[in-house]
Amino acid sequence: MKKITRIWHGVVNAEKADEYLKYVEETGILQYKNTPGNLSTKILRKKDQEICHFFTVTEWDSYESIRKFAGDDYEKAKYYPEDKRFLLEFEENVNHYETFEY
């Protein structure tokens, strides 16, 4: 079965990494998991001295399901009101990949 993997990247100050992780769990992750067609949800985190990189990696059954989460312009990154308290930059787009499991 072919899946679509959606990957978003964000950067925060390392001192806020734990607080941001909790925030993402309560906003984006909760919304991902409650959207029909979401198959899996993961957060990757890497601290690099004073900054911390976050990647949300989600798998979906179709682009139509992704649109239910992200809207018609599903290639645009989706942000939440409090993101401005944490994120050091706002990347405009996310990446999507056809994903094959064997």
MDTraj code that builds the backbone (N, CA, C; nanometers):
import mdtraj as md
import numpy as np

residues = "MET LYS LYS ILE THR ARG ILE TRP HIS GLY VAL VAL ASN ALA GLU LYS ALA ASP GLU TYR LEU LYS TYR VAL GLU GLU THR GLY ILE LEU GLN TYR LYS ASN THR PRO GLY ASN LEU SER THR LYS ILE LEU ARG LYS LYS ASP GLN GLU ILE CYS HIS PHE PHE THR VAL THR GLU TRP ASP SER TYR GLU SER ILE ARG LYS PHE ALA GLY ASP ASP TYR GLU LYS ALA LYS TYR TYR PRO GLU ASP LYS ARG PHE LEU LEU GLU PHE GLU GLU ASN VAL ASN HIS TYR GLU THR PHE GLU TYR".split()
xyz = np.array([
    [0.0839, -0.1182, 0.0000],
    [0.0000, 0.0000, 0.0000],
    [0.0885, 0.1247, 0.0000],
    [0.0614, 0.2130, -0.0921],
    [0.1353, 0.3390, -0.0989],
    [0.0788, 0.4360, 0.0029],
    [0.1685, 0.5037, 0.0711],
    [0.1312, 0.6064, 0.1677],
    [0.1964, 0.7372, 0.1263],
    [0.1514, 0.8446, 0.1891],
    [0.2137, 0.9753, 0.1704],
    [0.2710, 1.0167, 0.3057],
    [0.3998, 1.0503, 0.3061],
    [0.4645, 1.0981, 0.4284],
    [0.4795, 1.2490, 0.4185],
    [0.4360, 1.3184, 0.5225],
    [0.4439, 1.4651, 0.5320],
    [0.5460, 1.4979, 0.6397],
    [0.6430, 1.5830, 0.6063],
    [0.7476, 1.6193, 0.7017],
    [0.7532, 1.7705, 0.7153],
    [0.7410, 1.8153, 0.8396],
    [0.7530, 1.9575, 0.8738],
    [0.8767, 1.9747, 0.9616],
    [0.9451, 2.0870, 0.9471],
    [1.0655, 2.1165, 1.0249],
    [1.0510, 2.2517, 1.0929],
    [1.0933, 2.2579, 1.2194],
    [1.0953, 2.3829, 1.2935],
    [1.2166, 2.3884, 1.3852],
    [1.2560, 2.5096, 1.4223],
    [1.3731, 2.5314, 1.5075],
    [1.3334, 2.6201, 1.6250],
    [1.3738, 2.5784, 1.7464],
    [1.3478, 2.6567, 1.8673],
    [1.4775, 2.6690, 1.9471],
    [1.4782, 2.7611, 2.0430],
    [1.5907, 2.7672, 2.1361],
    [1.5927, 2.6380, 2.2173],
    [1.7105, 2.5811, 2.2375],
    [1.7226, 2.4539, 2.3090],
    [1.6613, 2.4607, 2.4483],
    [1.6700, 2.5761, 2.5134],
    [1.6151, 2.5890, 2.6490],
    [1.4623, 2.5768, 2.6516],
    [1.3974, 2.5935, 2.5362],
    [1.2519, 2.5818, 2.5275],
    [1.2072, 2.4490, 2.4659],
    [1.3011, 2.3580, 2.4412],
    [1.2699, 2.2352, 2.3683],
    [1.1638, 2.1494, 2.4364],
    [1.1752, 2.1298, 2.5659],
    [1.0780, 2.0461, 2.6358],
    [0.9395, 2.1110, 2.6384],
    [0.9369, 2.2406, 2.6605],
    [0.8094, 2.3134, 2.6617],
    [0.7444, 2.3093, 2.5233],
    [0.8260, 2.3254, 2.4193],
    [0.7720, 2.3217, 2.2836],
    [0.7205, 2.1820, 2.2485],
    [0.7924, 2.0790, 2.2903],
    [0.7474, 1.9422, 2.2644],
    [0.6070, 1.9219, 2.3221],
    [0.5868, 1.9637, 2.4433],
    [0.4546, 1.9507, 2.5071],
    [0.3495, 2.0292, 2.4292],
    [0.3846, 2.1493, 2.3873],
    [0.2933, 2.2325, 2.3099],
    [0.2544, 2.1644, 2.1786],
    [0.3517, 2.1079, 2.1082],
    [0.3242, 2.0406, 1.9805],
    [0.2349, 1.9188, 2.0032],
    [0.2602, 1.8459, 2.1108],
    [0.1757, 1.7302, 2.1422],
    [0.0300, 1.7721, 2.1621],
    [0.0083, 1.8884, 2.2214],
    [-0.1268, 1.9357, 2.2528],
    [-0.1957, 2.0038, 2.1353],
    [-0.1215, 2.0404, 2.0332],
    [-0.1800, 2.1108, 1.9179],
    [-0.1720, 2.0228, 1.7938],
    [-0.0615, 2.0308, 1.7231],
    [-0.0472, 1.9607, 1.5953],
    [-0.0644, 1.8102, 1.6049],
    [0.0012, 1.7472, 1.7023],
    [-0.0064, 1.6017, 1.7125],
    [-0.1491, 1.5581, 1.7413],
    [-0.2156, 1.6260, 1.8307],
    [-0.3542, 1.5932, 1.8615],
    [-0.4418, 1.6077, 1.7369],
    [-0.4203, 1.7148, 1.6614],
    [-0.5005, 1.7352, 1.5400],
    [-0.4667, 1.6313, 1.4337],
    [-0.3372, 1.5993, 1.4165],
    [-0.3004, 1.4927, 1.3212],
    [-0.3761, 1.3646, 1.3539],
    [-0.3675, 1.3225, 1.4786],
    [-0.4238, 1.1941, 1.5192],
    [-0.5759, 1.1904, 1.5093],
    [-0.6399, 1.3057, 1.5149],
    [-0.7852, 1.3122, 1.5055],
    [-0.8353, 1.3378, 1.3637],
    [-0.7456, 1.3418, 1.2665],
    [-0.7849, 1.3628, 1.1279],
    [-0.7982, 1.2270, 1.0594],
    [-0.9149, 1.1965, 1.0033],
    [-0.9302, 1.0699, 0.9313],
    [-0.8269, 1.0567, 0.8194],
    [-0.7670, 0.9397, 0.8090],
    [-0.6658, 0.9148, 0.7057],
    [-0.5238, 0.9254, 0.7572],
    [-0.5065, 0.9764, 0.8801],
    [-0.3721, 0.9787, 0.9394],
    [-0.3393, 0.8380, 0.9864],
    [-0.2252, 0.7869, 0.9408],
    [-0.1857, 0.6498, 0.9720],
    [-0.0826, 0.6412, 1.0829],
    [0.0027, 0.7419, 1.0934],
    [0.1023, 0.7438, 1.2006],
    [0.1546, 0.8849, 1.2194],
    [0.2064, 0.9087, 1.3387],
    [0.2567, 1.0407, 1.3749],
    [0.3800, 1.0241, 1.4621],
    [0.4885, 1.0925, 1.4251],
    [0.6127, 1.0873, 1.5022],
    [0.6705, 1.2277, 1.5139],
    [0.7448, 1.2483, 1.6222],
    [0.8239, 1.3706, 1.6363],
    [0.9700, 1.3287, 1.6464],
    [1.0538, 1.3925, 1.5677],
    [1.1985, 1.3750, 1.5770],
    [1.2546, 1.5043, 1.6349],
    [1.3499, 1.4915, 1.7257],
    [1.4076, 1.6100, 1.7899],
    [1.5580, 1.5919, 1.7997],
    [1.6302, 1.7007, 1.7669],
    [1.7762, 1.6974, 1.7763],
    [1.8253, 1.8295, 1.8326],
    [1.8873, 1.8214, 1.9511],
    [1.9464, 1.9409, 2.0108],
    [2.0844, 1.9623, 1.9501],
    [2.1120, 2.0872, 1.9149],
    [2.2386, 2.1249, 1.8515],
    [2.2873, 2.2536, 1.9174],
    [2.3558, 2.2369, 2.0292],
    [2.4046, 2.3485, 2.1101],
    [2.2894, 2.4350, 2.1580],
    [2.2766, 2.5595, 2.1091],
    [2.1730, 2.6495, 2.1591],
    [2.0382, 2.6342, 2.0905],
    [2.0309, 2.5545, 1.9840],
    [1.9033, 2.5381, 1.9136],
    [1.8606, 2.3919, 1.9157],
    [1.7360, 2.3716, 1.8825],
    [1.6819, 2.2364, 1.8765],
    [1.5940, 2.2270, 1.7517],
    [1.6195, 2.1246, 1.6707],
    [1.5415, 2.0985, 1.5497],
    [1.4289, 2.0012, 1.5830],
    [1.3120, 2.0309, 1.5319],
    [1.1971, 1.9419, 1.5429],
    [1.1507, 1.9046, 1.4031],
    [1.1171, 1.7792, 1.3868],
    [1.0542, 1.7315, 1.2642],
    [0.9278, 1.6572, 1.3053],
    [0.8156, 1.6917, 1.2453],
    [0.6976, 1.6071, 1.2605],
    [0.6886, 1.5252, 1.1327],
    [0.6732, 1.3958, 1.1506],
    [0.6678, 1.3021, 1.0395],
    [0.5356, 1.2276, 1.0510],
    [0.4490, 1.2502, 0.9552],
    [0.3184, 1.1857, 0.9582],
    [0.2982, 1.1065, 0.8303],
    [0.2262, 0.9968, 0.8432],
    [0.1919, 0.9159, 0.7265],
    [0.0412, 0.9222, 0.7067],
    [0.0039, 0.9278, 0.5796],
    [-0.1363, 0.9468, 0.5417],
    [-0.1749, 0.8459, 0.4347],
    [-0.3050, 0.8204, 0.4243],
    [-0.3526, 0.7275, 0.3226],
    [-0.3710, 0.7942, 0.1861],
    [-0.3764, 0.9285, 0.1826],
    [-0.3959, 0.9991, 0.0553],
    [-0.3697, 1.1487, 0.0732],
    [-0.3531, 1.2168, -0.0396],
    [-0.3406, 1.3626, -0.0349],
    [-0.4725, 1.4255, 0.0103],
    [-0.5834, 1.3620, -0.0220],
    [-0.7131, 1.4136, 0.0213],
    [-0.7219, 1.4170, 0.1741],
    [-0.6695, 1.3161, 0.2388],
    [-0.6677, 1.3155, 0.3859],
    [-0.5793, 1.4267, 0.4403],
    [-0.4668, 1.4518, 0.3750],
    [-0.3783, 1.5610, 0.4172],
    [-0.4516, 1.6945, 0.4063],
    [-0.5299, 1.7102, 0.3007],
    [-0.6074, 1.8340, 0.2844],
    [-0.7050, 1.8542, 0.4005],
    [-0.7579, 1.7454, 0.4555],
    [-0.8498, 1.7567, 0.5694],
    [-0.7785, 1.8181, 0.6897],
    [-0.6487, 1.7916, 0.7009],
    [-0.5695, 1.8497, 0.8091],
    [-0.5202, 1.9900, 0.7737],
    [-0.4620, 2.0048, 0.6556],
    [-0.3868, 2.1256, 0.6215],
    [-0.4631, 2.2263, 0.5368],
    [-0.5752, 2.1869, 0.4781],
    [-0.6473, 2.2759, 0.3879],
    [-0.6095, 2.2496, 0.2429],
    [-0.6733, 2.3230, 0.1528],
    [-0.6515, 2.2999, 0.0100],
    [-0.5068, 2.3207, -0.0321],
    [-0.4407, 2.4184, 0.0259],
    [-0.2991, 2.4440, -0.0063],
    [-0.2131, 2.3603, 0.0892],
    [-0.2232, 2.2295, 0.0755],
    [-0.1649, 2.1354, 0.1714],
    [-0.0118, 2.1353, 0.1743],
    [0.0519, 2.1991, 0.0766],
    [0.1986, 2.2047, 0.0774],
    [0.2511, 2.3166, 0.1674],
    [0.1642, 2.4047, 0.2099],
    [0.2022, 2.5120, 0.3025],
    [0.2093, 2.4559, 0.4443],
    [0.3045, 2.5039, 0.5195],
    [0.3145, 2.4640, 0.6600],
    [0.1951, 2.5213, 0.7361],
    [0.1495, 2.4444, 0.8337],
    [0.0380, 2.4894, 0.9175],
    [0.0939, 2.5302, 1.0533],
    [0.0620, 2.6513, 1.0964],
    [0.1112, 2.7015, 1.2241],
    [-0.0051, 2.7310, 1.3178],
    [0.0261, 2.7321, 1.4452],
    [-0.0718, 2.7567, 1.5505],
    [-0.0371, 2.8886, 1.6195],
    [-0.1354, 2.9513, 1.6860],
    [-0.1141, 3.0860, 1.7414],
    [0.0093, 3.1003, 1.8307],
    [0.0368, 3.0048, 1.9161],
    [0.1477, 3.0182, 2.0103],
    [0.2836, 2.9811, 1.9496],
    [0.2865, 2.9358, 1.8242],
    [0.4144, 2.9028, 1.7610],
    [0.5114, 3.0202, 1.7650],
    [0.4582, 3.1408, 1.7582],
    [0.5453, 3.2595, 1.7575],
    [0.6237, 3.2742, 1.8878],
    [0.5775, 3.2112, 1.9950],
    [0.6500, 3.2143, 2.1232],
    [0.7738, 3.1255, 2.1209],
    [0.7753, 3.0289, 2.0304],
    [0.8805, 2.9286, 2.0314],
    [0.9706, 2.9285, 1.9069],
    [0.9099, 2.9335, 1.7906],
    [0.9859, 2.9118, 1.6676],
    [1.0766, 3.0287, 1.6334],
    [1.1976, 2.9960, 1.5883],
    [1.2943, 3.0975, 1.5481],
    [1.2766, 3.1373, 1.4022],
    [1.2079, 3.0541, 1.3254],
    [1.1811, 3.0822, 1.1847],
    [1.0533, 3.0094, 1.1463],
    [0.9930, 3.0525, 1.0385],
    [0.8687, 2.9925, 0.9910],
    [0.8881, 2.9486, 0.8463],
    [0.9224, 2.8229, 0.8297],
    [0.9383, 2.7700, 0.6947],
    [0.8017, 2.7699, 0.6274],
    [0.8011, 2.8093, 0.5018],
    [0.6740, 2.8270, 0.4318],
    [0.6082, 2.6948, 0.3933],
    [0.6892, 2.5980, 0.3536],
    [0.6351, 2.4735, 0.3006],
    [0.6812, 2.3519, 0.3793],
    [0.6060, 2.2444, 0.3637],
    [0.6438, 2.1136, 0.4158],
    [0.6816, 2.0267, 0.2956],
    [0.7340, 1.9087, 0.3236],
    [0.7678, 1.8146, 0.2167],
    [0.6756, 1.6935, 0.2228],
    [0.6400, 1.6450, 0.1047],
    [0.5590, 1.5238, 0.0941],
    [0.6351, 1.4220, 0.0091],
    [0.6261, 1.2964, 0.0505],
    [0.6947, 1.1880, -0.0191],
    [0.6014, 1.0689, -0.0331],
    [0.5995, 1.0099, -0.1535],
    [0.5343, 0.8819, -0.1670],
    [0.6162, 0.7816, -0.0876],
    [0.5508, 0.6989, -0.0100],
    [0.6195, 0.6075, 0.0804],
    [0.5734, 0.4657, 0.0527],
    [0.6688, 0.3761, 0.0407],
    [0.6381, 0.2368, 0.0096],
    [0.6938, 0.1481, 0.1195],
    [0.6130, 0.0563, 0.1688],
    [0.6579, -0.0377, 0.2710],
    [0.6642, -0.1754, 0.2085],
    [0.7615, -0.2513, 0.2526],
    [0.7809, -0.3877, 0.1977],
    [0.7852, -0.4884, 0.3090],
])
top = md.Topology()
chain = top.add_chain()
for i, resn in enumerate(residues, 1):
    res = top.add_residue(resn, chain, resSeq=i)
    for name in ("N", "CA", "C"):
        top.add_atom(name, md.element.get_by_symbol(name[0]), res)
traj = md.Trajectory(xyz[None], top)
